[in-house]
Amino acid sequence: MDLIKSIETKQMKENAENFRIGDTIKVYFKIIEGATERVQIFEGACIAKNNGGVRKTFTVRKLSYGVGVERIFPLHSPRIQKVEIVRAGKIRRAKLYYLRDRVGKAAKIKELIRKKADKVNA
């Protein structure tokens, strides 16, 4: 087991987990189409984080033409270039699966307003 943990720690990204559940984030994901590579941006609300270690994943939900789209990303994947926080969310739950049943303004997450001192540290 110690050998497996040592291999996994080499593959883990540093500073990968700077966002929280409820935050609106942009995920810059590298897509390979034949011989070409491009970066696709997936912007939405982070509704869940799962597992631990190298296998840690997070789920991002967005509305695309009125249809809810969810995508699960592996946090330590080499295909993820960066995760950018657009807006911090104010939530009280660990999983936001209830947003799947909500429509319109009811599906909105309140914004977390931080003090100036907190912004400098974050």
DSSP file with accessible surface (Angstrom, degrees, kcal/mol):
  #  RESIDUE AA STRUCTURE BP1 BP2  ACC     N-H-->O    O-->H-N    N-H-->O    O-->H-N    TCO  KAPPA ALPHA  PHI   PSI    X-CA   Y-CA   Z-CA
    1    1 A M     >        0   0  175      0, 0.0     4,-2.1     0, 0.0     5,-0.2   0.000 360.0 360.0 360.0 -33.4    0.0    0.0    0.0
    2    2 A D  H  >  +     0   0  135      1,-0.2     4,-1.9     2,-0.2     5,-0.1   0.867 360.0  54.1 -66.1 -33.8    2.9    2.4    0.7
    3    3 A L  H  > S+     0   0  126      2,-0.2     4,-1.9     1,-0.2    -1,-0.2   0.913 108.0  49.6 -64.6 -42.0    4.1    2.0   -2.9
    4    4 A I  H  > S+     0   0   91      1,-0.2     4,-2.4     2,-0.2    -2,-0.2   0.924 110.4  50.1 -64.3 -43.9    0.7    2.9   -4.3
    5    5 A K  H  X S+     0   0  130     -4,-2.1     4,-2.1     1,-0.2    -1,-0.2   0.884 108.5  52.7 -63.4 -37.6    0.5    6.0   -2.1
    6    6 A S  H  X S+     0   0   46     -4,-1.9     4,-1.0     2,-0.2    -1,-0.2   0.894 110.7  46.9 -67.7 -36.6    4.0    7.1   -3.1
    7    7 A I  H  X S+     0   0   80     -4,-1.9     4,-1.1     1,-0.2     3,-0.3   0.913 111.8  51.3 -69.0 -40.6    3.1    6.9   -6.8
    8    8 A E  H  X S+     0   0   33     -4,-2.4     4,-0.9     1,-0.2     3,-0.4   0.874 104.3  56.4 -66.5 -36.2   -0.2    8.8   -6.2
    9    9 A T  H  < S+     0   0   90     -4,-2.1     3,-0.3     1,-0.2    -1,-0.2   0.837 103.5  54.9 -67.4 -29.3    1.5   11.6   -4.5
   10   10 A K  H  < S+     0   0  170     -4,-1.0    -1,-0.2    -3,-0.3    -2,-0.2   0.829 109.1  48.1 -68.7 -31.5    3.7   12.2   -7.5
   11   11 A Q  H  < S+     0   0  121     -4,-1.1    -1,-0.2    -3,-0.4    -2,-0.2   0.607  89.2 103.9 -86.5 -11.7    0.7   12.5   -9.7
   12   12 A M     <  -     0   0   73     -4,-0.9     2,-0.3    -3,-0.3    42,-0.1  -0.445  68.8-128.6 -75.5 142.0   -1.2   15.0   -7.5
   13   13 A K    >   -     0   0   68     -2,-0.1     3,-0.6    41,-0.1     2,-0.3  -0.650  18.4-125.8 -85.2 147.3   -1.3   18.6   -8.5
   14   14 A E  T 3  S+     0   0  174     -2,-0.3    -1,-0.0     1,-0.2     0, 0.0  -0.668  90.0  11.1 -89.7 149.7   -0.4   21.3   -6.0
   15   15 A N  T 3  S+     0   0  150     -2,-0.3     3,-0.3     1,-0.1    -1,-0.2   0.809  86.6 131.1  56.1  32.4   -2.9   24.1   -5.3
   16   16 A A    <   +     0   0   19     -3,-0.6     2,-0.8     1,-0.2     3,-0.2   0.757  59.0  60.8 -83.6 -24.1   -5.6   22.2   -7.2
   17   17 A E        +     0   0   95      1,-0.2    -1,-0.2    -4,-0.1    -2,-0.1  -0.485  58.2 125.4-107.7  64.1   -8.2   22.6   -4.6
   18   18 A N        +     0   0   97     -2,-0.8     2,-0.3    -3,-0.3    -1,-0.2   0.424  59.2  73.4-100.4   3.2   -8.7   26.3   -4.3
   19   19 A F        -     0   0    3     -3,-0.2     2,-0.3     4,-0.0    69,-0.0  -0.748  65.7-146.0-114.8 162.6  -12.5   26.3   -4.9
   20   20 A R    >   -     0   0  125     -2,-0.3     3,-1.5     1,-0.0    26,-0.2  -0.758  34.8 -80.4-120.2 169.7  -15.4   25.3   -2.7
   21   21 A I  T 3  S+     0   0   30     -2,-0.3    26,-0.2     1,-0.2    70,-0.2  -0.479 117.0  32.7 -69.1 137.5  -18.8   23.7   -3.4
   22   22 A G  T 3  S+     0   0    0     24,-2.8    -1,-0.2     1,-0.4     2,-0.2   0.189  89.2 125.6  98.2 -15.0  -21.3   26.3   -4.5
   23   23 A D    <   -     0   0    2     -3,-1.5    23,-2.6    66,-0.2     2,-0.6  -0.499  63.6-126.2 -75.1 144.3  -18.7   28.4   -6.3
   24   24 A T  E     +AB  45  87A  27     63,-2.8    62,-2.8    21,-0.2    63,-1.7  -0.835  43.4 178.8 -87.5 122.7  -19.2   29.3   -9.9
   25   25 A I  E     -AB  44  85A   0     19,-3.0    19,-2.1    -2,-0.6     2,-0.5  -0.867  32.2-137.3-128.8 158.1  -16.1   28.1  -11.7
   26   26 A K  E     -AB  43  84A  55     58,-2.9    58,-2.8    -2,-0.3     2,-0.6  -0.981  19.1-158.7-112.0 125.0  -14.5   28.0  -15.1
   27   27 A V  E     -AB  42  83A   0     15,-2.3    15,-2.2    -2,-0.5     2,-0.9  -0.927   5.9-152.1-106.7 117.9  -12.7   24.7  -15.9
   28   28 A Y  E     -AB  41  82A  37     54,-2.6    53,-2.6    -2,-0.6    54,-0.8  -0.817  23.5-176.4 -90.3 104.8  -10.1   25.0  -18.7
   29   29 A F  E     -AB  40  80A  19     11,-2.9    11,-3.2    -2,-0.9     2,-0.4  -0.904  22.1-133.4-113.9 126.5  -10.1   21.4  -20.1
   30   30 A K  E     -A   39   0A  56     49,-2.8     2,-0.4    -2,-0.5     9,-0.2  -0.650  22.0-165.3 -81.4 126.3   -7.8   20.3  -22.9
   31   31 A I  E     -A   38   0A  31      7,-3.4     7,-2.3    -2,-0.4     2,-0.6  -0.945   7.6-152.0-115.8 132.5   -9.5   18.3  -25.6
   32   32 A I  E     +A   37   0A  77     -2,-0.4     2,-0.6     5,-0.2     5,-0.2  -0.915  13.9 179.6-107.1 117.8   -7.6   16.3  -28.2
   33   33 A E  E >   -A   36   0A  99      3,-2.5     3,-1.9    -2,-0.6     2,-0.5  -0.897  63.9 -58.8-119.1  98.3   -9.3   15.9  -31.6
   34   34 A G  T 3  S-     0   0   76     -2,-0.6     0, 0.0     1,-0.3     0, 0.0  -0.527 120.0 -17.0  68.0-117.1   -7.2   13.8  -33.9
   35   35 A A  T 3  S+     0   0  109     -2,-0.5     2,-0.3    -3,-0.1    -1,-0.3   0.569 123.1  84.3 -95.9 -10.8   -3.8   15.7  -34.2
   36   36 A T  E <   -A   33   0A  87     -3,-1.9    -3,-2.5     2,-0.0     2,-0.4  -0.659  58.8-158.4 -97.6 150.9   -5.1   19.0  -32.8
   37   37 A E  E     +A   32   0A 120     -2,-0.3     2,-0.3    -5,-0.2    -5,-0.2  -0.965  15.1 170.0-122.5 142.7   -5.4   20.1  -29.3
   38   38 A R  E     -A   31   0A 103     -7,-2.3    -7,-3.4    -2,-0.4     2,-0.5  -0.971  31.4-118.9-146.1 162.6   -7.7   22.9  -28.0
   39   39 A V  E     -A   30   0A  59     -2,-0.3     2,-0.4    -9,-0.2    -9,-0.2  -0.900  24.6-163.6-106.5 125.2   -8.8   24.2  -24.6
   40   40 A Q  E     -A   29   0A  70    -11,-3.2   -11,-2.9    -2,-0.5     2,-0.5  -0.915  11.0-141.9-108.6 134.7  -12.5   24.1  -23.9
   41   41 A I  E     -A   28   0A  80     -2,-0.4     2,-0.6   -13,-0.2   -13,-0.2  -0.846  12.6-169.7 -99.8 127.4  -14.0   26.2  -21.1
   42   42 A F  E     -A   27   0A  15    -15,-2.2   -15,-2.3    -2,-0.5     2,-0.5  -0.959  10.0-171.3-115.8 110.5  -16.8   24.7  -19.0
   43   43 A E  E     +A   26   0A  83     -2,-0.6     2,-0.3   -17,-0.2   -17,-0.2  -0.905  28.3 103.3-110.6 129.2  -18.4   27.3  -16.7
   44   44 A G  E     -A   25   0A   8    -19,-2.1   -19,-3.0    -2,-0.5     2,-0.4  -0.970  67.2 -57.7-176.5-173.1  -20.9   26.4  -14.1
   45   45 A A  E     -AC  24  61A  18     16,-2.5    16,-2.8    -2,-0.3     2,-0.6  -0.705  43.7-126.2 -90.5 134.7  -21.6   25.8  -10.4
   46   46 A C  E     + C   0  60A   0    -23,-2.6   -24,-2.8    -2,-0.4    14,-0.2  -0.715  33.7 172.6 -77.3 116.4  -19.6   23.2   -8.5
   47   47 A I  E     +     0   0A   1     12,-2.3    49,-2.7    -2,-0.6     2,-0.3   0.583  56.5  10.7-105.7 -11.1  -22.3   21.0   -6.9
   48   48 A A  E     - C   0  59A   0     11,-1.0    11,-2.4    47,-0.2     2,-0.4  -0.987  47.1-157.4-164.0 151.1  -20.2   18.2   -5.4
   49   49 A K  E     - C   0  58A  35     45,-0.3     2,-0.3    -2,-0.3     9,-0.2  -0.994  25.2-170.7-128.6 138.9  -16.7   16.9   -4.6
   50   50 A N  E     - C   0  57A  48      7,-2.7     7,-1.9    -2,-0.4    -2,-0.0  -0.923  34.6  -4.3-132.8 156.5  -16.1   13.2   -4.2
   51   51 A N        -     0   0  123     -2,-0.3     2,-0.3     5,-0.2     5,-0.1   0.019  67.8-102.4  65.1-166.3  -13.4   10.7   -3.0
   52   52 A G    >   +     0   0   36      4,-0.1     3,-0.9     0, 0.0     2,-0.1  -0.950  68.5  17.5-150.7 166.7   -9.9   11.5   -1.9
   53   53 A G  G >  S-     0   0   32     -2,-0.3     3,-1.1     1,-0.2    23,-0.1  -0.379 121.7 -18.2  71.0-141.9   -6.3   11.4   -3.0
   54   54 A V  G 3  S+     0   0   29      1,-0.2    22,-0.5    -2,-0.1    -1,-0.2   0.796 134.7  61.7 -72.0 -25.3   -5.6   11.1   -6.7
   55   55 A R  G <  S+     0   0  146     -3,-0.9    -1,-0.2    20,-0.1    -2,-0.2   0.307  73.0 135.2 -86.4  12.5   -9.1    9.9   -7.5
   56   56 A K    <   -     0   0   42     -3,-1.1    19,-2.8    -5,-0.1    20,-0.5  -0.373  32.1-176.8 -66.6 133.2  -10.7   13.1   -6.2
   57   57 A T  E     -CD  50  74A  28     -7,-1.9    -7,-2.7    17,-0.3     2,-0.3  -0.881  15.0-157.5-127.2 161.5  -13.5   14.4   -8.6
   58   58 A F  E     -CD  49  73A   2     15,-2.2    15,-2.9    -2,-0.3     2,-0.5  -0.990  13.1-136.9-139.2 148.3  -15.8   17.4   -8.7
   59   59 A T  E     -CD  48  72A   4    -11,-2.4   -12,-2.3    -2,-0.3   -11,-1.0  -0.902  14.5-165.5-109.2 131.5  -19.1   17.9  -10.5
   60   60 A V  E     -CD  46  71A   0     11,-2.6    11,-2.4    -2,-0.5     2,-0.4  -0.953   4.2-163.8-118.3 133.8  -19.9   21.1  -12.4
   61   61 A R  E     +CD  45  70A  49    -16,-2.8   -16,-2.5    -2,-0.4     2,-0.3  -0.957  14.4 163.3-120.6 134.9  -23.5   21.9  -13.5
   62   62 A K  E     - D   0  69A  65      7,-2.6     7,-3.4    -2,-0.4     2,-0.5  -0.945  36.4-115.9-140.8 163.7  -24.5   24.5  -16.0
   63   63 A L  E     - D   0  68A 118     -2,-0.3     2,-0.5     5,-0.2     5,-0.2  -0.910  27.3-173.6-101.0 126.9  -27.6   25.4  -18.1
   64   64 A S  E >  S- D   0  67A  42      3,-3.0     3,-1.5    -2,-0.5    -2,-0.0  -0.956  74.1 -26.1-124.5 107.6  -27.1   25.1  -21.8
   65   65 A Y  T 3  S-     0   0  227     -2,-0.5    -1,-0.1     1,-0.3     3,-0.1   0.883 126.9 -49.1  55.3  42.3  -30.0   26.3  -23.9
   66   66 A G  T 3  S+     0   0   71      1,-0.2     2,-0.5     0, 0.0    -1,-0.3   0.465 118.5 108.7  81.7   1.9  -32.4   25.6  -21.1
   67   67 A V  E <  S-D   64   0A  92     -3,-1.5    -3,-3.0     2,-0.0     2,-0.3  -0.936  70.7-122.5-114.5 131.1  -31.1   22.1  -20.4
   68   68 A G  E     -D   63   0A  32     -2,-0.5     2,-0.4    -5,-0.2    -5,-0.2  -0.547  28.7-169.5 -73.2 129.3  -29.1   21.2  -17.4
   69   69 A V  E     -D   62   0A  52     -7,-3.4    -7,-2.6    -2,-0.3     2,-0.4  -0.986   3.1-171.6-123.5 127.5  -25.7   19.8  -18.2
   70   70 A E  E     -D   61   0A  62     -2,-0.4     2,-0.4    -9,-0.2    -9,-0.2  -0.938   1.7-174.5-117.9 143.9  -23.4   18.2  -15.6
   71   71 A R  E     -D   60   0A  79    -11,-2.4   -11,-2.6    -2,-0.4     2,-0.5  -1.000  16.1-144.0-138.6 136.1  -19.9   17.0  -16.0
   72   72 A I  E     -D   59   0A 109     -2,-0.4   -13,-0.2   -13,-0.2    -2,-0.0  -0.874  19.6-168.4-101.7 125.1  -17.6   15.2  -13.6
   73   73 A F  E     -D   58   0A   1    -15,-2.9   -15,-2.2    -2,-0.5     2,-0.4  -0.922  23.6-125.8-113.0 136.7  -13.9   16.2  -13.8
   74   74 A P  E >   -D   57   0A  58      0, 0.0     3,-1.2     0, 0.0   -17,-0.3  -0.689  22.0-143.2 -75.5 128.3  -11.0   14.4  -12.1
   75   75 A L  T 3  S+     0   0    5    -19,-2.8   -18,-0.1    -2,-0.4   -20,-0.1   0.878  94.7  41.9 -64.4 -40.2   -9.3   17.1  -10.0
   76   76 A H  T 3  S+     0   0   24    -20,-0.5    -1,-0.3   -22,-0.5   -19,-0.1   0.120  83.1 135.3 -98.1  21.7   -5.7   15.9  -10.6
   77   77 A S    X   -     0   0   20     -3,-1.2     3,-1.0     1,-0.1    -4,-0.0  -0.453  57.4-137.7 -70.9 140.0   -6.1   15.2  -14.3
   78   78 A P  T 3  S+     0   0  114      0, 0.0    -1,-0.1     0, 0.0    -3,-0.0   0.699 101.5  67.1 -69.9 -14.7   -3.3   16.4  -16.6
   79   79 A R  T 3  S+     0   0  113    -50,-0.1   -49,-2.8     2,-0.0     2,-0.7   0.693  80.8  85.6 -78.3 -19.8   -6.0   17.5  -19.1
   80   80 A I  E <   -B   29   0A   6     -3,-1.0   -51,-0.2   -51,-0.2     3,-0.1  -0.760  56.2-176.8 -83.5 116.2   -7.2   20.2  -16.7
   81   81 A Q  E     -     0   0A 109    -53,-2.6     2,-0.3    -2,-0.7    -1,-0.2   0.933  62.1 -25.7 -78.2 -49.8   -5.1   23.3  -17.2
   82   82 A K  E     -B   28   0A 110    -54,-0.8   -54,-2.6     2,-0.0     2,-0.5  -0.988  46.7-135.7-160.2 160.4   -6.6   25.5  -14.5
   83   83 A V  E     -B   27   0A  21     -2,-0.3     2,-0.4   -56,-0.2   -56,-0.2  -0.992  25.1-164.6-121.7 121.1   -9.8   26.1  -12.5
   84   84 A E  E     -B   26   0A  70    -58,-2.8   -58,-2.9    -2,-0.5     2,-0.5  -0.907  15.6-133.6-112.8 131.5  -10.8   29.7  -12.2
   85   85 A I  E     +B   25   0A  64     -2,-0.4   -60,-0.2   -60,-0.2     3,-0.1  -0.735  23.6 175.8 -85.3 122.8  -13.3   31.0   -9.6
   86   86 A V  E    S-     0   0A  69    -62,-2.8     2,-0.3    -2,-0.5   -61,-0.2   0.854  70.7  -4.1 -88.5 -43.8  -15.8   33.4  -11.1
   87   87 A R  E     -B   24   0A  66    -63,-1.7   -63,-2.8    24,-0.0    -1,-0.4  -0.986  68.4-123.5-155.4 135.9  -18.0   33.9   -8.1
   88   88 A A        -     0   0   12     -2,-0.3    24,-2.2    24,-0.3     2,-0.3  -0.640  29.0-141.6 -83.8 140.4  -18.0   32.5   -4.5
   89   89 A G  B     -E  111   0B   2     -2,-0.3     2,-0.7    22,-0.3    22,-0.2  -0.787   4.9-138.6-106.9 146.9  -21.3   30.8   -3.4
   90   90 A K        +     0   0  129     20,-3.1    20,-0.5    -2,-0.3     2,-0.3  -0.899  42.6 151.0-104.1 108.3  -22.9   30.9    0.0
   91   91 A I        -     0   0   36     -2,-0.7     5,-0.0   -70,-0.2   -70,-0.0  -0.863  42.0-155.6-134.5 167.4  -24.3   27.5    0.8
   92   92 A R  S    S+     0   0  245     -2,-0.3     2,-0.3     0, 0.0    -1,-0.0   0.138  70.8  73.8-130.2  17.3  -25.0   25.3    3.8
   93   93 A R        -     0   0  165      1,-0.1     3,-0.1   -72,-0.1   -72,-0.0  -0.917  67.6-137.6-131.4 160.5  -24.7   21.8    2.3
   94   94 A A  S    S+     0   0   66     -2,-0.3     2,-0.4     1,-0.2   -45,-0.3   0.790  95.5  35.8 -86.7 -30.1  -22.0   19.5    1.1
   95   95 A K        -     0   0   75    -47,-0.1     3,-0.3   -74,-0.1    -1,-0.2  -0.989  62.9-161.2-126.8 134.2  -23.9   18.3   -2.0
   96   96 A L    >   +     0   0    0    -49,-2.7     3,-1.6    -2,-0.4     4,-0.2  -0.215  44.6 132.8-108.0  43.3  -26.1   20.6   -4.1
   97   97 A Y  G >   +     0   0   83      1,-0.3     3,-1.7     2,-0.2     4,-0.3   0.726  59.2  75.9 -67.8 -18.6  -28.1   17.9   -5.9
   98   98 A Y  G >  S+     0   0   76     -3,-0.3     3,-1.1     1,-0.3     4,-0.5   0.721  78.3  74.6 -66.8 -16.9  -31.3   19.7   -5.1
   99   99 A L  G X  S+     0   0    8     -3,-1.6     3,-0.6     1,-0.2    -1,-0.3   0.733  80.7  71.8 -67.0 -20.0  -30.5   22.2   -7.8
  100  100 A R  G <  S+     0   0  112     -3,-1.7    -1,-0.2     1,-0.2    -2,-0.2   0.823 100.5  43.9 -64.0 -32.2  -31.4   19.6  -10.4
  101  101 A D  G <  S+     0   0  142     -3,-1.1    -1,-0.2    -4,-0.3     2,-0.2   0.537  98.4  92.8 -89.5  -9.5  -35.1   19.9   -9.6
  102  102 A R    <   -     0   0  117     -3,-0.6     2,-0.4    -4,-0.5     5,-0.0  -0.594  55.6-162.6 -90.8 151.2  -35.1   23.7   -9.4
  103  103 A V    >   -     0   0  127     -2,-0.2     3,-1.2     5,-0.0     5,-0.1  -0.974  51.0 -19.3-131.5 141.9  -35.9   26.1  -12.3
  104  104 A G  G >  S-     0   0   55     -2,-0.4     3,-1.3     1,-0.2     4,-0.1  -0.360 127.0  -3.6  71.2-136.0  -35.2   29.8  -12.9
  105  105 A K  G >  S+     0   0  189      1,-0.3     3,-1.5     2,-0.2    -1,-0.2   0.755 126.4  67.7 -67.5 -23.4  -34.3   31.9   -9.9
  106  106 A A  G <  S+     0   0   54     -3,-1.2    -1,-0.3     1,-0.3    -2,-0.2   0.769  96.5  55.8 -67.5 -21.9  -34.9   29.1   -7.5
  107  107 A A  G <  S+     0   0   28     -3,-1.3    -1,-0.3    -4,-0.1     2,-0.2   0.391  86.0 111.5 -89.3   3.2  -31.8   27.4   -8.9
  108  108 A K    <   -     0   0  148     -3,-1.5     2,-0.5    -5,-0.1    -5,-0.0  -0.550  60.9-141.3 -82.7 143.8  -29.6   30.4   -8.2
  109  109 A I        -     0   0   15     -2,-0.2   -18,-0.1   -87,-0.1    -2,-0.1  -0.887  24.0-117.0-103.3 131.3  -26.9   30.2   -5.5
  110  110 A K        -     0   0  161    -20,-0.5   -20,-3.1    -2,-0.5     2,-0.3  -0.329  32.3-110.1 -65.4 149.7  -26.4   33.3   -3.3
  111  111 A E  B     -E   89   0B 104    -22,-0.2     2,-0.6     1,-0.0   -22,-0.3  -0.628  21.5-129.9 -85.6 137.5  -23.1   35.1   -3.6
  112  112 A L        -     0   0   44    -24,-2.2     2,-0.6    -2,-0.3   -24,-0.3  -0.765  20.6-153.7 -86.0 117.3  -20.7   34.9   -0.7
  113  113 A I        -     0   0  151     -2,-0.6     2,-0.3     0, 0.0   -24,-0.0  -0.855  13.3-163.9 -97.0 122.2  -19.5   38.4    0.1
  114  114 A R        -     0   0   73     -2,-0.6     2,-0.1     1,-0.1   -26,-0.0  -0.743  20.0-110.9-105.6 154.0  -16.1   38.5    1.8
  115  115 A K     >  -     0   0  158     -2,-0.3     4,-1.7     1,-0.1     3,-0.3  -0.328  34.3-107.2 -74.2 163.1  -14.4   41.2    3.7
  116  116 A K  H  > S+     0   0  180      1,-0.2     4,-1.5     2,-0.2    -1,-0.1   0.874 120.4  55.1 -61.3 -37.4  -11.4   42.9    2.2
  117  117 A A  H  > S+     0   0   65      1,-0.2     4,-1.3     2,-0.2    -1,-0.2   0.881 107.4  50.2 -64.3 -36.3   -9.1   41.2    4.7
  118  118 A D  H  > S+     0   0   80     -3,-0.3     4,-1.8     1,-0.2    -1,-0.2   0.849 105.7  56.3 -70.8 -33.7  -10.4   37.8    3.6
  119  119 A K  H  < S+     0   0  137     -4,-1.7    -1,-0.2     1,-0.2    -2,-0.2   0.866 104.7  52.4 -66.5 -34.6   -9.9   38.6   -0.1
  120  120 A V  H  < S+     0   0  122     -4,-1.5    -1,-0.2     1,-0.2    -2,-0.2   0.920 113.1  43.8 -67.7 -39.6   -6.2   39.3    0.5
  121  121 A N  H  <        0   0  135     -4,-1.3    -2,-0.2     0, 0.0    -1,-0.2   0.798 360.0 360.0 -75.9 -29.0   -5.7   35.9    2.2
  122  122 A A     <        0   0   97     -4,-1.8    -3,-0.0    -5,-0.1  -104,-0.0  -0.120 360.0 360.0 -81.7 360.0   -7.7   33.9   -0.3
